[in-house]
Amino acid sequence: MSPRARQQVLDNLDAIYREAYERAKVAKDERRMADLDAAYQREQLLLEVLLDIRDALGARSGSPEKSSPPDPVAALETIRRITKLR
């Protein structure tokens, strides 16, 4: 099973939050709207980091040694390099 496209994942997140935001807007619940806005931004950032990690690990596994299992040490090194970018 191939992973879902990055944009599809982000669009799903957007749809979920947009629906909840619209419900809060109809209810005139400004506090809930502000909470949802902050939560959406946080979740989007976290999701983008996870997608970056997925893409980086996928790029490594796209090497000619497709029959070999993924290298957990290389995966940890990739995660370490990504987290150093902050």
C-alpha positions in Angstrom: 0.0 0.0 0.0 1.5 3.3 -1.0 1.3 6.3 1.3 -1.2 9.0 0.7 0.0 12.1 -1.1 1.2 15.0 1.1 -1.5 17.4 -0.3 -4.2 14.8 0.3 -3.2 14.4 4.0 -3.0 18.2 4.5 -6.4 18.7 2.7 -8.0 16.1 5.1 -6.7 18.0 8.1 -8.0 21.2 6.7 -11.4 19.7 6.0 -11.7 18.4 9.5 -10.8 21.7 11.2 -12.8 23.8 8.7 -16.0 21.8 9.5 -15.4 22.2 13.3 -14.6 25.9 12.9 -17.8 26.4 10.9 -19.9 24.7 13.6 -18.3 27.0 16.2 -18.9 30.0 14.0 -22.6 29.2 13.6 -22.8 28.8 17.4 -21.1 32.1 17.8 -18.5 30.5 20.0 -15.5 32.8 19.5 -13.4 31.0 22.2 -13.9 27.7 20.4 -13.0 29.3 17.1 -9.8 30.7 18.5 -8.9 27.3 20.1 -9.6 25.6 16.8 -7.4 28.1 14.9 -4.5 27.5 17.3 -5.0 23.8 17.3 -5.1 23.7 13.5 -1.8 25.6 13.2 -0.1 23.3 15.7 -1.4 20.1 14.1 -0.5 21.3 10.6 3.1 22.0 11.7 3.4 18.6 13.4 1.9 16.8 10.4 4.2 18.6 8.0 7.2 17.5 10.1 6.0 13.9 10.1 5.4 14.0 6.4 9.0 15.4 5.9 10.3 12.5 8.0 8.2 10.1 5.9 9.5 11.6 2.7 13.1 11.5 3.9 12.9 7.9 4.9 11.1 7.1 1.6 13.9 8.7 -0.4 16.5 6.6 1.4 14.5 3.4 0.7 14.2 4.4 -2.9 17.9 3.5 -3.3 18.9 0.5 -5.6 18.9 -1.9 -2.6 15.1 -2.2 -2.7 15.2 -5.9 -1.6 17.1 -5.1 1.7 15.1 -4.2 4.8 15.1 -0.6 6.0 18.1 0.4 8.0 16.9 1.6 11.5 20.2 3.4 12.2 19.9 5.3 8.9 16.3 6.2 9.8 17.4 7.5 13.2 20.2 9.5 11.6 17.6 11.1 9.2 15.4 12.0 12.1 18.3 13.5 14.0 19.3 15.6 11.0 15.8 16.9 10.5 15.3 17.8 14.2 18.6 19.7 14.1 17.1 22.0 11.5 15.0 23.7 14.2 
